[in-house]
Amino acid sequence: MKFVSNWQDLPSLLLPESVMSLLKTELVLPFEDEYSAMSFWDEVGVTLIYVEPDDVPEDIKTQVLNVIHQLIANPEFVVRLTDDYYLMLSVTEDNGNGIYLLFHPDCPLKGIDLLISMAESRY
């Protein structure tokens, strides 16, 4: 599992370039450009949680797991980036701040199957 709270740290996710490109496209979508998206992330403190394919619930700290389950229960939207990557956003504050959840369809977390069934396919 990886956590990214700074736009410049997105490469630390070590995603395939094609997936990173789609991810950035999706993250920039609500903004005029990438600079505006970066500024928003810095200003309000957006976080992206990447639940990797080999992550198992038993290895995730209880507090983190509780937050993830709250996110899963309150999706703003879910997008299918590729067959292997889905992106969900849960808005957590009135100023638009939220937490993105990037996950694999085989992720063993409770509720992932519901998110997959809700996912839009934009690409």
Secondary structure, 3 states (H helix, E strand, C coil): CEEECCHHHHHHHCCCHHHHHHHHHHHHCCCCCHHHHHHHHHHHCCEEEEECCCCCHHHCCHHHHHHHHHHHHCCCEEEEEECCEEEEEEECCCCCCEEEEEECCCCCCCCHHHHHHHCEECC
